Amino acid sequence: MVWVIKLVVIRYGGVLLYRRSLPLWYGLIVGYLFGVALSTAVDGVWFPDEGHWVHGW
């Protein structure tokens, strides 16, 4: 899926658009990891024995 997105971005926008879009992709990854970490911390504090399944496909 990542290769397809990269191919589309490079085909229609060139290398310039690809380089300009890198902060977006890094931000999405960091935001996802931050959300998982935050929800894990909340589960650890308020639901210590139950927990919730937050990430996964």
Protein Blocks (a to p, Z undefined) as FASTA:
>chain_A
ZZmmmmmmmmmnojmlmmmmmmmmmmmmmmmmmmmmmmmmmmmmmmmmnopafbdZZ
